[in-house]
């Protein structure tokens, strides 16, 4: 992995932690994810005229990735509603690199060498350890843990269903955001008929900042995946979260990395 790819993945980790912290901070999770997804859609549509159109062979992967992302948003919202952010987030992120390693070996024929495998194991153990440490002396919330594990599965799935067939990583991310970003706002508009703007307005600035961080994070990771193996990229993306403590401190520590 080159220094440029390493720097891109670490920046992606930082921005990803940032938008997740913003999503957690907005009390009504549907409001938060509507703004983040809708903002991502607007960014994607703004990017599309200035990027190469994805190759025809990439569209099945793009549409599959959009569906997986929608499931990811739904499960992440559920995880945040059910459990402590400081536990749900490390579980979700900690299981993903291990699953990516397995899926990449099966579908992309990428088997990590000893050092890369050790790095993935350390990343997963560190993040899972954070969550287990937070559970000491308390009864586990199995529903929250299950939602977090399922979220980790969707993270692994959208990491593997990726960009390499597109011909343009930035064209792929533009159209992916444009396609997937419409679903949650459409649901919110149906739920809050005639009241959508009023419901979203108090959180618009914070939510749109989250959307910019989300698009940046995913674009950086997709670009890195075109230049390095999937498993090391997935593990490195989680490396700055392994020392995370209580949920309220996640954003502050991420930005201090």
C-alpha positions in Angstrom: 0.0 0.0 0.0 1.5 3.3 -1.1 1.8 6.4 1.2 -0.9 8.1 -0.9 -3.3 5.3 -0.5 -2.5 5.0 3.3 -3.2 8.7 3.7 -6.4 8.5 1.8 -7.7 5.6 3.9 -6.8 7.3 7.2 -8.5 10.5 6.1 -11.5 8.3 5.2 -11.5 6.8 8.7 -11.5 10.3 10.2 -14.3 11.6 8.0 -16.4 8.4 8.4 -16.2 8.7 12.2 -17.2 12.3 11.9 -20.4 11.7 10.0 -21.4 8.8 12.2 -20.9 11.0 15.3 -23.1 13.7 13.6 -25.8 11.1 12.8 -25.7 10.0 16.5 -25.9 13.6 17.8 -29.2 14.3 15.9 -31.7 12.8 18.3 -34.3 11.8 15.7 -32.3 9.3 13.6 -34.7 9.6 10.6 -34.0 13.3 10.5 -30.3 12.8 10.6 -30.1 10.1 8.0 -32.6 12.0 5.7 -30.3 15.0 5.7 -27.1 12.9 5.3 -28.6 10.7 2.5 -30.3 13.6 0.8 -27.2 15.8 1.0 -25.2 12.9 -0.5 -27.7 12.7 -3.4 -27.3 16.4 -4.1 -23.5 16.1 -4.0 -23.7 13.1 -6.3 -25.9 15.0 -8.8 -23.6 18.0 -8.7 -20.5 15.8 -9.3 -22.0 13.7 -12.1 -21.6 16.2 -15.0 -17.9 16.5 -14.2 -17.0 12.8 -13.9 -16.9 10.0 -16.4 -20.1 8.0 -16.7 -19.7 4.5 -15.1 -19.1 1.7 -17.5 -22.1 -0.5 -18.4 -20.6 -3.5 -16.7 -20.4 -1.5 -13.4 -24.1 -0.7 -13.1 -25.2 -4.1 -11.6 -22.6 -3.6 -8.9 -23.6 0.0 -8.5 -27.2 -0.8 -8.0 -26.4 -3.7 -5.7 -24.2 -1.4 -3.7 -27.0 1.2 -3.5 -29.4 -1.4 -2.1 -26.7 -2.6 0.4 -26.1 1.0 1.5 -29.8 1.6 2.1 -29.9 -1.6 4.3 -26.7 -0.2 6.0 -28.4 3.1 6.8 -31.5 1.3 8.2 -29.5 -1.0 10.4 -27.2 1.8 11.6 -30.2 3.8 12.6 -31.6 0.8 14.4 -28.2 0.2 16.2 -28.1 3.9 17.3 -31.7 3.7 18.6 -31.2 0.4 20.5 -27.7 0.7 22.0 -24.9 2.9 23.3 -23.1 4.5 20.4 -19.7 3.7 22.1 -20.7 0.0 21.9 -22.7 -0.3 18.7 -20.3 1.6 16.5 -17.1 -0.5 17.5 -19.0 -3.7 17.0 -20.3 -2.7 13.6 -16.9 -1.4 12.5 -14.9 -4.2 14.2 -16.6 -7.1 12.4 -16.4 -5.6 9.0 -12.6 -6.1 8.2 -12.7 -9.8 9.1 -15.8 -10.3 6.9 -14.1 -8.3 4.1 -11.0 -10.5 4.3 -13.2 -13.6 3.9 -15.3 -12.2 1.1 -12.3 -10.7 -0.8 -10.6 -14.1 -0.6 -13.7 -15.9 -2.0 -14.9 -13.4 -4.6 -11.8 -11.3 -5.5 -9.1 -14.0 -4.9 -7.2 -11.7 -2.6 -5.6 -13.7 0.2 -3.6 -11.4 2.6 -0.1 -12.4 3.5 0.9 -12.9 7.1 1.5 -9.3 8.1 -1.8 -8.1 6.4 -3.7 -10.9 8.1 -2.2 -9.9 11.5 -3.2 -6.3 10.9 -6.8 -7.3 10.2 -6.9 -9.4 13.3 -5.4 -6.7 15.5 -7.9 -4.1 14.1 -10.9 -6.4 14.7 -9.7 -7.4 18.2 -9.1 -3.8 19.2 -12.5 -2.6 18.1 -14.4 -5.5 19.6 -12.4 -5.1 22.8 -13.7 -1.5 23.1 -17.3 -2.7 22.9 -16.7 -5.6 25.4 -15.0 -3.2 27.8 -18.0 -0.9 27.7 -20.2 -3.9 28.6 -18.4 -4.7 31.9 -20.8 -4.9 34.8 -23.8 -4.5 32.6 -26.3 -6.9 31.0 -25.7 -7.1 27.2 -28.5 -5.7 25.0 -28.6 -8.5 22.5 -31.0 -6.7 20.1 -28.5 -3.8 19.9 -25.6 -6.2 19.5 -27.4 -8.1 16.7 -28.2 -4.9 14.9 -24.6 -3.8 15.1 -23.3 -7.2 13.8 -25.8 -7.0 10.9 -24.5 -3.5 10.2 -21.0 -4.8 10.1 -22.2 -7.4 7.5 -23.5 -4.6 5.3 -20.3 -2.7 5.6 -18.4 -5.7 4.4 -20.8 -6.3 1.6 -20.6 -2.8 0.2 -16.8 -2.8 0.5 -16.5 -5.9 -1.7 -19.3 -5.0 -4.1 -17.2 -2.1 -5.4 -15.7 0.2 -7.9 -13.1 -1.8 -9.9 -15.3 -2.5 -12.9 -16.5 1.1 -13.3 -13.7 2.7 -15.1 -14.1 5.8 -13.0 -14.1 5.8 -9.2 -15.5 9.4 -9.0 -18.1 8.7 -11.6 -19.1 5.6 -9.7 -19.4 7.5 -6.4 -21.4 10.3 -8.0 -24.0 8.0 -9.4 -24.1 5.7 -6.4 -24.8 8.7 -4.1 -27.4 10.0 -6.5 -29.2 6.7 -6.7 -29.1 5.6 -3.1 -29.6 9.0 -1.6 -33.2 9.4 -2.9 -34.7 6.5 -0.9 -34.6 7.7 2.7 -35.7 11.3 1.9 -38.6 9.9 -0.2 -39.7 7.8 2.8 -39.3 10.9 5.1 -41.4 13.0 2.7 -44.1 10.4 2.8 -44.1 10.2 6.6 -44.0 13.9 7.2 -46.3 15.0 4.4 -46.3 18.8 4.2 -44.0 19.1 7.2 -40.7 17.8 5.8 -38.9 21.2 5.5 -40.0 22.3 9.0 -38.9 19.0 10.6 -35.5 19.1 8.9 -34.7 22.8 9.1 -33.3 22.9 12.7 -30.7 20.3 11.9 -30.0 21.2 8.2 -26.5 22.6 8.7 -25.3 19.8 10.9 -26.9 17.1 8.7 -25.5 18.5 5.5 -22.0 18.6 7.0 -22.5 15.0 7.8 -23.4 14.3 4.2 -20.3 16.0 2.9 -18.2 13.9 5.3 -20.0 10.8 4.3 -19.4 11.3 0.6 -15.7 12.2 1.2 -15.2 9.1 3.3 -16.7 6.7 0.8 -15.0 8.4 -2.2 -11.6 8.1 -0.6 -12.1 4.4 0.3 -13.4 3.6 -3.2 -10.4 5.3 -4.8 -8.1 3.4 -2.4 -9.7 0.1 -3.3 -8.7 0.6 -6.9 -5.1 0.7 -5.9 -4.7 -1.8 -3.0 -6.2 -5.0 -1.7 -9.6 -4.8 0.0 -8.8 -6.4 3.3 -5.9 -4.1 4.3 -7.9 -1.1 3.2 -10.8 -2.2 5.3 -8.7 -2.8 8.4 -6.7 0.5 8.1 -10.0 2.4 7.7 -11.0 1.3 11.2 -7.5 1.8 12.8 -8.2 5.3 14.3 -11.3 4.0 16.1 -9.7 1.2 18.1 -9.0 3.4 21.1 -12.6 4.8 21.3 -14.3 4.9 24.7 -17.7 6.2 25.5 -20.0 7.2 22.6 -20.0 10.9 23.5 -16.2 11.1 23.1 -16.1 9.4 19.7 -16.3 12.6 17.6 -13.8 14.5 19.7 -11.2 11.8 19.6 -11.7 11.1 15.9 -11.0 14.7 15.0 -7.9 14.7 17.3 -6.4 11.7 15.6 
